[in-house]
Amino acid sequence: MANFAVPPMETIRVGFIGVGNRGHTAVRRVSELPGIEVAAIGDVQDVQVEATRQFVREAGRPGACHAYSGSAESWKAVCDDDGVDVVYIASPAEFHAEMALYALRAGKHVLTEVPGAQTVDEAWEIVETCEKARRHCMMLENCCYGEMEMLAQEIIRKGLLGTLTYAEGGYIHNLTARQLDNHYRNRGIMKPGLVIRRYGNTYPTHPLGPICLYFSINRGDRMERIVSLSSLSAAHSEFAAATYPADAWQNQIRWETGDVDISVIRTALGRVITLQLGMCTPRPYSRINLVQGTKGCFADYPPRVALSEVPGGESEWLDDKAFAEFNEAHKHPLWKRLGEIAREKGGHGGMDYIMDLRWSYCMRNGLPLDMDVYDLASWSSVVPCSAESDRQGGIPVELPDFTRGAWRTARPADIGDISDGR
Ligand SMILES: NC(=O)c1ccc[n+]([C@@H]2O[C@H](COP(=O)([O-])OP(=O)(O)OC[C@H]3O[C@@H](n4cnc5c(N)ncnc54)[C@H](O)[C@@H]3O)[C@@H](O)[C@H]2O)c1
């Protein structure tokens, strides 16, 4: 399925599963793009489906917009709907694999929120089912389309960083209040007496996806092995004690999940990737997004670059003015052309818009998508493999080669423009 493409699709009829926070905004964004129809929407909650259907009607967006809701199985009707070409999954993470598998077996192309699978077995089943179905199956890793991530991709493609050796990524995002509020999404943990113990990196793909594109993982290199260690658990219980009454459910559950997880991955070519996860610390938001080679280093938060005259030589970060000029000179064509409109449309600063524009452009023009099922499987497998390592005190765990050796010959990754077929 590497470099897999289907004949151009003039109209793409999309069925959305899970129209909560993420799925509803996806319908708003995607339904505005050329050639898209909202064919169907499905959610276990009637209220979500109704709100989304009302939006589609009032905004006059094209498509039959069949609505399926009311039971935990209603989503299957979206996949079985003959009027749907592509199933766009934005349900909670534990359902992604089951829904993707069902949709592929129903002959639909699949776009799924992150991560695409929770276990190695699920990841293999998705790969094998996708290969048999001959359908697209892409994880919607929007951070691959961030402005700074795409700048890094451009300078790597031009060779400015030299031979790549190391990258560092993180998902540092304080969500403590969101993880402990009385919202429907937390219903699974509103259980006094519950012990919450999660191991490893449960949400790795936002920083890892872009790094895998920098390193052409599955297309010239592959992730071979991971070690992972989590810190002690403190922030959730201290936050709950400071925020909620002693008898509230928030204070009746026991947190044993580490506040921070650090994972280290080694690739077949000997590159090293470190990943951090911290979703409950006061540290300000960061994906770190650092990549370095023999001739330079790019890092974000704040964005900066340091280049050396000779490989292995000294370098300094460019000052703000020089970086601004550098950014202008090397901006990815998509951000050059569409940056203003993407920022206006929004969705994590515009990257969601760029992502949706790009897969829909590729499908309408019969091009391979930027990420394939092997990316979905290998990036997602970091969830279970880091957990296994962490659970066993940080032992090295082998990461599966979902390409079964094809990574050696597949064409390098390159997110192109939407005009010249690159
Ligand atoms: N890429 C990103 O930047 C990003 C950001 C936020 C969330 N996410 C991912 O998007 C997904 C959705 O997150 P969210 O914040 O929108 O959550 P949410 O709870 O707001 O929405 C999830 C929706 O799925 C529905 N749902 C639950 N079970 C279902 C079932 N069996 N059948 C059909 N629908 C079902 C819920 O009713 C809800 O409307 C998660 O996997 C999350 O990890 C990604």
The ligand as an SDF file (V2000), in Angstrom:
LIG
                    3D

 44 48  0  0  0  0  0  0  0  0999 V2000
   -5.8330   15.6980   16.0620 N   0  0  0  0  0  0  0  0  0  0  0  0
   -6.1240   16.5090   17.0650 C   0  0  0  0  0  0  0  0  0  0  0  0
   -5.5800   17.5950   17.1870 O   0  0  0  0  0  0  0  0  0  0  0  0
   -7.1320   16.0760   18.0810 C   0  0  0  0  0  0  0  0  0  0  0  0
   -7.6180   16.9820   19.0140 C   0  0  0  0  0  0  0  0  0  0  0  0
   -8.5990   16.5580   19.9050 C   0  0  0  0  0  0  0  0  0  0  0  0
   -9.0500   15.2470   19.8470 C   0  0  0  0  0  0  0  0  0  0  0  0
   -8.5350   14.3940   18.9480 N   0  0  0  0  0  0  0  0  0  0  0  0
   -9.0340   13.0200   18.8280 C   0  0  0  0  0  0  0  0  0  0  0  0
  -10.3260   13.0670   18.2600 O   0  0  0  0  0  0  0  0  0  0  0  0
  -11.1640   12.1000   18.8550 C   0  0  0  0  0  0  0  0  0  0  0  0
  -12.4330   12.7470   19.3530 C   0  0  0  0  0  0  0  0  0  0  0  0
  -12.1160   13.7120   20.3520 O   0  0  0  0  0  0  0  0  0  0  0  0
  -13.1530   14.8170   20.7720 P   0  0  0  0  0  0  0  0  0  0  0  0
  -12.4170   15.8040   21.5790 O   0  0  0  0  0  0  0  0  0  0  0  0
  -13.9310   15.2720   19.5940 O   0  0  0  0  0  0  0  0  0  0  0  0
  -14.1110   13.9770   21.7530 O   0  0  0  0  0  0  0  0  0  0  0  0
  -15.6650   14.2210   21.9930 P   0  0  0  0  0  0  0  0  0  0  0  0
  -16.0180   13.4070   23.1810 O   0  0  0  0  0  0  0  0  0  0  0  0
  -16.0050   15.6600   21.9920 O   0  0  0  0  0  0  0  0  0  0  0  0
  -16.3530   13.5830   20.6990 O   0  0  0  0  0  0  0  0  0  0  0  0
  -16.4150   12.1970   20.4730 C   0  0  0  0  0  0  0  0  0  0  0  0
  -17.7630   11.8870   19.8570 C   0  0  0  0  0  0  0  0  0  0  0  0
  -17.8100   10.4850   19.5730 O   0  0  0  0  0  0  0  0  0  0  0  0
  -19.0890   10.0270   19.9440 C   0  0  0  0  0  0  0  0  0  0  0  0
  -19.0790    8.5990   20.2030 N   0  0  0  0  0  0  0  0  0  0  0  0
  -18.6830    7.9440   21.3140 C   0  0  0  0  0  0  0  0  0  0  0  0
  -18.8850    6.6280   21.1770 N   0  0  0  0  0  0  0  0  0  0  0  0
  -19.4210    6.4500   19.9360 C   0  0  0  0  0  0  0  0  0  0  0  0
  -19.8800    5.3240   19.2210 C   0  0  0  0  0  0  0  0  0  0  0  0
  -19.8150    4.0890   19.7090 N   0  0  0  0  0  0  0  0  0  0  0  0
  -20.4060    5.5220   17.9900 N   0  0  0  0  0  0  0  0  0  0  0  0
  -20.4880    6.7620   17.4630 C   0  0  0  0  0  0  0  0  0  0  0  0
  -20.0730    7.8560   18.1000 N   0  0  0  0  0  0  0  0  0  0  0  0
  -19.5400    7.7060   19.3250 C   0  0  0  0  0  0  0  0  0  0  0  0
  -19.4570   10.8270   21.1850 C   0  0  0  0  0  0  0  0  0  0  0  0
  -20.8490   10.8170   21.4180 O   0  0  0  0  0  0  0  0  0  0  0  0
  -18.9300   12.1980   20.8120 C   0  0  0  0  0  0  0  0  0  0  0  0
  -19.8820   12.9900   20.1610 O   0  0  0  0  0  0  0  0  0  0  0  0
  -10.3310   11.4370   19.9370 C   0  0  0  0  0  0  0  0  0  0  0  0
   -9.8160   10.2360   19.4520 O   0  0  0  0  0  0  0  0  0  0  0  0
   -9.1870   12.3610   20.1850 C   0  0  0  0  0  0  0  0  0  0  0  0
   -8.0010   11.7160   20.5300 O   0  0  0  0  0  0  0  0  0  0  0  0
   -7.5980   14.7850   18.0530 C   0  0  0  0  0  0  0  0  0  0  0  0
  1  2  1  0
  2  3  2  0
  2  4  1  0
  4  5  1  0
  4 44  2  0
  5  6  2  0
  6  7  1  0
  7  8  2  0
  8  9  1  0
  8 44  1  0
  9 10  1  0
  9 42  1  0
 10 11  1  0
 11 12  1  0
 11 40  1  0
 12 13  1  0
 13 14  1  0
 14 15  2  0
 14 16  1  0
 14 17  1  0
 17 18  1  0
 18 19  2  0
 18 20  1  0
 18 21  1  0
 21 22  1  0
 22 23  1  0
 23 24  1  0
 23 38  1  0
 24 25  1  0
 25 26  1  0
 25 36  1  0
 26 27  1  0
 26 35  1  0
 27 28  2  0
 28 29  1  0
 29 30  1  0
 29 35  2  0
 30 31  1  0
 30 32  2  0
 32 33  1  0
 33 34  2  0
 34 35  1  0
 36 37  1  0
 36 38  1  0
 38 39  1  0
 40 41  1  0
 40 42  1  0
 42 43  1  0
M  CHG  2   8   1  16  -1
M  END
$$$$
